[in-house]
């Protein structure tokens, strides 16, 4: 039997999602507590990797069990033993062949940027006190939907079999308090891709690049042309969609 776990986490204290020896990771932390409660070694498979310091307001993982699981009780007990920066939203049974990573048809990331120093957002938004032209940033972001090769925003020496992604949505919105929210949805993302895109779009907003130059960066398929990645602090995996 296979079960999906829906969860969220603050990634500040972790070296990303993926399990690593002698290192605090989200996957490793959950596996340890899940195995303790079930009294049997239990591995989980996540919807994808998030890097050091990256957060998730919605994340999905799966695990297998030879015996039926009381989903409500297990979710309750996990929340009791997990640290405060990881929360289980719900656990439910899925088809035995359903895969948290390979069956995800769309993923969504949200990036938060604030022009003002906000103590309550210090672990959840990039403080960037420079005037930005959001209209130009959105003109540039719209170009992402016209291309599918994102080599210009892919981390070097990653184990990607392809740098092809299909972006369905990319847009900046300004909240009432002046905080900027960037939302991007695609069938898949490359390692460091969203942070590299955000960093380059911010450079469009401050006038370093024109919209045409941003499009040239995409077309160049050259990572050296893009800007430095935005800090991990503002990045959240915010949705994963399946056809269940």
N, C-alpha and C positions, 0 to 999 in steps of 0.2 A: 504494500500500500504506500502511496505517495501523498505527502502533505505539503501544502504551501504555507509559508509564514510571511505575513505582511508585517513590516516593522519600520521604525524610523530611528535615526541616530544622529548625535552630535559627534562629528569626526575629529574634533579638536585634539583629543588625547590618543588618537590611533594612527598607526602607520598604514592607513587605507583599509579597504575591506579584506583583501586576500590574506589568508593564513600564512604566517611566516614564523620560523623557529625563533624562540626567545624574544619575540617582539609583540607588542600589544596591537592586535588587529580586531576589527569588528567580527569577522568570521570566526577567528580563533576563540574570542570571548564567548560568543553564543554557543559554539560547539562544546566548549568545556562545561558550561552550565546545563546544556541540553543532555549531554552524556551523563552528567551527575544525576539529574532528575530521573532519567530513563534507566539508569544503571546498566547501560550498554553503550559502547562507543558509537556515536552518531555524528556523521558528517553532513554538512549542509552545502548546497550548491546555490550560489547567488545569481541574480539577474545580470551581473556584470561587476567589474572592478571599479572602485572609486579610489582615488589617490590619497596620500597623506593629508589629513586635515579637511578633506571634503566631506560634506554632510549629506544626509538623505532624509527628506521629509516623508518619503514613501519608497520602500524597497521591498523586493520579493525574493525569497529563497525557498528551496525545497529540501525535504529529507525523506528517507524511506524507512518503513517500519514493517516488521514481520507480524506485528500484532496491532489490533485496532487501538487508536489513540483517542482519549477524551480531550478534544481540542480546547474546549473552554477551560478545563482544569489545567492543562499543560501551559496555556497562554498565561493564566493567572500565576502559576508557580514560577514560570520563567521571569515574569515581571518582578516577582518578589526577590529573586536571587541575582538578576542582572544589575549592573551598575546604573546609576541614574541617567546616564547619557545614551542608553539603549532602551527602547520600548517596543514591546510586542503589541501589535494592533489586533491581529487575529490569526488563527490557525485553522485550516480547513482542508478536507480531503479533495484530491484531484485525480484524474485518470493516471494510471501507473506509468504512462508514456509521456505525460506532460512535463516539460522541462522549463525551469525558471529562466534559464538563459536563452536556450535555442528557440523556444516558442514565443518569446516576447516579440510582438510585432511593431511596437513603438515605445521609445523612451523619451522622457522629457526632463530637461535640466532647467533650473531657474538660477539666475545670478543676481545678487543684490549689491547695489552700490549706493553709498550715501555721500552727499557733498558736505554734510555736517558731521561733527564729532558727536556720536550718540553712544554713551556708555552701555546702554542696554543692547546695542547691536554690535558690540566690539568683537563678538565671536560668530557673527552671522551676516556681516556685510563688509565690503571694502570701503574704507573711508578714503575718498578721493576728492580733495577740495579744489577742483579746477572746473571752471565753467565748460559745459559740454553742449554741443549742438545735437540734440536728440533727433531732430528731423533728419540730419545728414547720417546719423548712425543707423536710423531705420531704412534710409535709402540704400545704404551699404548692406545692411542685414538682408534686405530683400534679394540681393544678388546671390546669396547662399542657396536659394531655392532653384537657381538656374544651372547649378553645377552639381556633379556627383563625385568628383575626385578631390579629396581634401588633404592631399599630401602636404600642402603648405601649412597645415595646422596639426600635423601628426608628429608625435614625439619620435625622435630618431631611435633606431635600434629596438623598436618595439616588435613584437612577434605577429604583427598584422599580416594576414594572408592577402588582404586587399585594403586599399584606402578609399574604396567606394562607399559612400553613404548617401541616403536620400533624405534631404531635409524638407520637412513638410511645413514648418512654421519657424519664424525667427523674428522677434520684435521686442523693442524696448517700450516700457510704459513708465510714466511718472506718477508716483503715489502722491496722496494729498500732502504728506510731510516733506515732499521733495526727493524721497528715496527713489532710485531708479531700479526697475525690475526687468531683466532680460529673460525671455522664455524662448527656448529652442526645442523643437521636437524632430526626431528622425528615427529611421528604422534601426540605426546603430550609430555609435560614436567611437572615434579613435581615442587612444590614450592622450590626455592633455588637450584634446581638440577644443572643447568648450572654453577652457581658460585662454587658449591661444586666440580663439575668435574674439572673445570679450576684450582681451588686451588690445587687439588690432582695431576693433570697433571703437574703443575708447580713444585711440589715437586718431581715428577719423573725427570723432567728436571734438577733439581739441585742436584740430586743424593740421596735424602732422601729415595725414593722407587725405586725398580727395576720394570721392566715391569711385571714380574711374581707376584710381591707383589701387584701391581695395580690390576691385575686380581683377586688376592685373596680378595682384598677389595670389588670388585664388587660381588664376589661369597658369601662373608660373610653376606650380607644383614644387615650390622651393621653400622649405621651412625657414631658411635664412632671411626671406623677404618679410615674414610676418613679425609682429611685435612680441615682446616678452609676455608670457602668460600672466593673466590676472591672478591675484593671490587666491589660495584655496578657500580662505575664510568665507567668501561670499557665495560659494557654489553649493547647490543642493541638487541631488537627483530627486525630482519631485513627482514622477509618475512612471509606471511601467504598465503597458496594456497587453492583454492577451485575448485570444478568441477561445473562451472556455465554454 
